[in-house]
């Protein structure tokens, strides 16, 4: 086999083994589930679009 064939075979097998999906759903009313500790625990907002910014990771 040539190197390109071996590389392609490796990439295909490893990609499938390490592939994952995440579904992040939440609902919050009258609460502050994503407060910004650096800004007096105010909600993280995009004030231009008037939406709350939420991430699935701790920043």
CNS distance restraints for C-alpha pairs under 8 A (distance, minus, plus):
assign (resid   1 and name CA) (resid   5 and name CA) 6.40 0.50 0.50
assign (resid   1 and name CA) (resid   6 and name CA) 6.84 0.50 0.50
assign (resid   2 and name CA) (resid   6 and name CA) 6.60 0.50 0.50
assign (resid   3 and name CA) (resid   7 and name CA) 6.12 0.50 0.50
assign (resid   4 and name CA) (resid   8 and name CA) 6.10 0.50 0.50
assign (resid   5 and name CA) (resid   9 and name CA) 6.17 0.50 0.50
assign (resid   6 and name CA) (resid  10 and name CA) 6.19 0.50 0.50
assign (resid   7 and name CA) (resid  11 and name CA) 6.12 0.50 0.50
assign (resid   8 and name CA) (resid  12 and name CA) 6.16 0.50 0.50
assign (resid   9 and name CA) (resid  13 and name CA) 6.31 0.50 0.50
assign (resid  10 and name CA) (resid  14 and name CA) 6.08 0.50 0.50
assign (resid  11 and name CA) (resid  15 and name CA) 5.85 0.50 0.50
assign (resid  12 and name CA) (resid  16 and name CA) 6.38 0.50 0.50
assign (resid  13 and name CA) (resid  17 and name CA) 6.41 0.50 0.50
assign (resid  14 and name CA) (resid  18 and name CA) 6.17 0.50 0.50
assign (resid  15 and name CA) (resid  19 and name CA) 5.93 0.50 0.50
assign (resid  24 and name CA) (resid  56 and name CA) 6.96 0.50 0.50
assign (resid  28 and name CA) (resid  32 and name CA) 7.69 0.50 0.50
assign (resid  28 and name CA) (resid  33 and name CA) 6.99 0.50 0.50
assign (resid  32 and name CA) (resid  42 and name CA) 7.67 0.50 0.50
assign (resid  32 and name CA) (resid  43 and name CA) 6.17 0.50 0.50
assign (resid  33 and name CA) (resid  43 and name CA) 7.88 0.50 0.50
assign (resid  34 and name CA) (resid  43 and name CA) 5.92 0.50 0.50
assign (resid  34 and name CA) (resid  44 and name CA) 6.63 0.50 0.50
assign (resid  34 and name CA) (resid  54 and name CA) 6.61 0.50 0.50
assign (resid  35 and name CA) (resid  41 and name CA) 4.57 0.50 0.50
assign (resid  35 and name CA) (resid  42 and name CA) 5.15 0.50 0.50
assign (resid  35 and name CA) (resid  43 and name CA) 4.45 0.50 0.50
assign (resid  35 and name CA) (resid  44 and name CA) 6.15 0.50 0.50
assign (resid  36 and name CA) (resid  40 and name CA) 6.80 0.50 0.50
assign (resid  36 and name CA) (resid  41 and name CA) 4.48 0.50 0.50
assign (resid  36 and name CA) (resid  42 and name CA) 5.51 0.50 0.50
assign (resid  36 and name CA) (resid  43 and name CA) 5.98 0.50 0.50
assign (resid  36 and name CA) (resid  44 and name CA) 5.95 0.50 0.50
assign (resid  37 and name CA) (resid  41 and name CA) 4.49 0.50 0.50
assign (resid  37 and name CA) (resid  42 and name CA) 7.49 0.50 0.50
assign (resid  43 and name CA) (resid  52 and name CA) 6.98 0.50 0.50
assign (resid  43 and name CA) (resid  53 and name CA) 7.98 0.50 0.50
assign (resid  44 and name CA) (resid  52 and name CA) 5.88 0.50 0.50
assign (resid  44 and name CA) (resid  53 and name CA) 5.32 0.50 0.50
assign (resid  44 and name CA) (resid  54 and name CA) 7.38 0.50 0.50
assign (resid  45 and name CA) (resid  50 and name CA) 6.92 0.50 0.50
assign (resid  45 and name CA) (resid  51 and name CA) 5.84 0.50 0.50
assign (resid  45 and name CA) (resid  52 and name CA) 4.47 0.50 0.50
assign (resid  45 and name CA) (resid  53 and name CA) 5.30 0.50 0.50
assign (resid  46 and name CA) (resid  50 and name CA) 5.65 0.50 0.50
assign (resid  46 and name CA) (resid  51 and name CA) 5.46 0.50 0.50
assign (resid  46 and name CA) (resid  52 and name CA) 6.26 0.50 0.50
assign (resid  46 and name CA) (resid  53 and name CA) 6.52 0.50 0.50
assign (resid  47 and name CA) (resid  51 and name CA) 6.82 0.50 0.50
